[in-house]
Amino acid sequence: MGKTIPEKARFLKKLKEAGFNVPDLIYVSAEDITGENFNDLNTFLENHRESYKVIARSAHPREEFFKGGTFDSLETYADLNGIKYARKRIVNSFKTNNRLSILRQQLFNNAPQIDPDEMGVMVMPFIDGIPVMAKMIRDYWEFGYSRDRIHKVQSEPYITKTPHDTKLLDISEAVQNHLGFKCEIEYIISEDGTIYIVQAKDISRIEILEEKESNLSVRLNRIRRIRKRKNYRERPIFVMDNRQFYIRIVSKCEDFMNGSNGSKTGLESILNVIEAYEKELELFALQHERYAVLGFQVQVPPPLYQIVNHYLDDTPELQKILSKALSANIYMIDYFLAEADTLLASNKIKLKMCTHDAYGIDTIRNPIWHVEWNTDRHDEVVKKFKKLGFVTGDTVGIEIDSSETPIVHRL
């Protein structure tokens, strides 16, 4: 399996050989890494020492069966140790930040079992610029622009049918024609305007709802109706209140300090609260392919976080164990939030979306929704949700009216 060249590297090499502007790249298999066969890699790195930095992209032989962005890419130093470090991080992410996403895709999308030890890497020079993703939807091209790191003042991610440079349209059509199938193309636009192709993914097997509806539908003339439903979505919800979660931890800490739980089970009872919460998150994510998070309190209030992280300072070894568990728990919450396609929360909460999250092929059918209320209304809105009895496991309907105002109700 390790000798199979992954789709990511295979398509880019094909495009580069055809004269497209693809950065230099090298695919290093898992077998070459474990066998320390680095001759070709060392030669590649020698030719790019002046960059000081390269990007190591995940390149697993079975990666094409997973959603784009499932596995990591890391900026690293342009030397052998940098590549080894990046690959180790990418492999370790199977058990940490990518674990829940992998499990969900295997459960809901029939993605195959995957061995992290077969992970290779594709190494390319690091190019600082604006990420752009292109794909054909029905009979038109769509271009998604991400935040860039070049300009001080940045815009939000956006989608357009009209790219900033018409060459993007010409290149996209040429790439798709050359590869011979519908593909999702990732570009980096450098500071001087140079367009680099950094990935092409085969999306011909992915069903796009708009195309299916177009091919299997009949257009009529008009409709007469009294009630008009504009934009609508139904989702099971997980009610997240991390303030109450930390209050439970504080209560267990007090019991421990007062000796009411006994020395044998004191710390264990605190850790059990954290573990039970993490299991609740994972179980919910594995029960529902699409779900929403209703954020009464998504971010842990800093005072509570400080209190819990210093509550057991009189027993430093125990505090160290607790602080480590709390740190890991914050990541677990992030992984859970990253799998939700709908977040209902204060506008103080900002979603950090990568290129695939914002407008990858998988978001066409189920785009990410961030339904907000103003921060100054937070207490009022949460109180109303609680009064109406919104709890984890409820199904909610979210309707967006003609003025783009969202209305949420229990079903």
Secondary structure, 3 states (H helix, E strand, C coil): CCCCCCHHHHHHHHHHHCCCCCCCCEEECHHHHHCCCCHHHHHHHHCCHHHCEEEEEEECCCHHHCCCCCCCEEEEECCHHHHHHHHHHHHHCCCCCCHHHHHHHHHHCCCCCCCHHHCEEEEEECCCEEEEEEEEECCEEEEEECCCCCCCCCCCCEEECCCCCCHHHHHHHHHHHHHCCCEEEEEEEECCCCEEEEEEEECCCCCCHHHHHHHCCCCCCCCCCCCCCCEEEEEEEEEEEHHHHHHHHHHHHHHHHHCCCHHHHHHHHHHHHHHHHHHHHHHHHHHCCCCEEEEEECCCCHHHHHHHCCCCCCCHHHHHHHHHHHHHHHHHHHHHHHHCCEEEEECCCCCCCCHHHHHCHHHCCCCCEEEEECHHHHHHHHHHHHHCCCCCCCEEEEEECCCCCEEEEEC
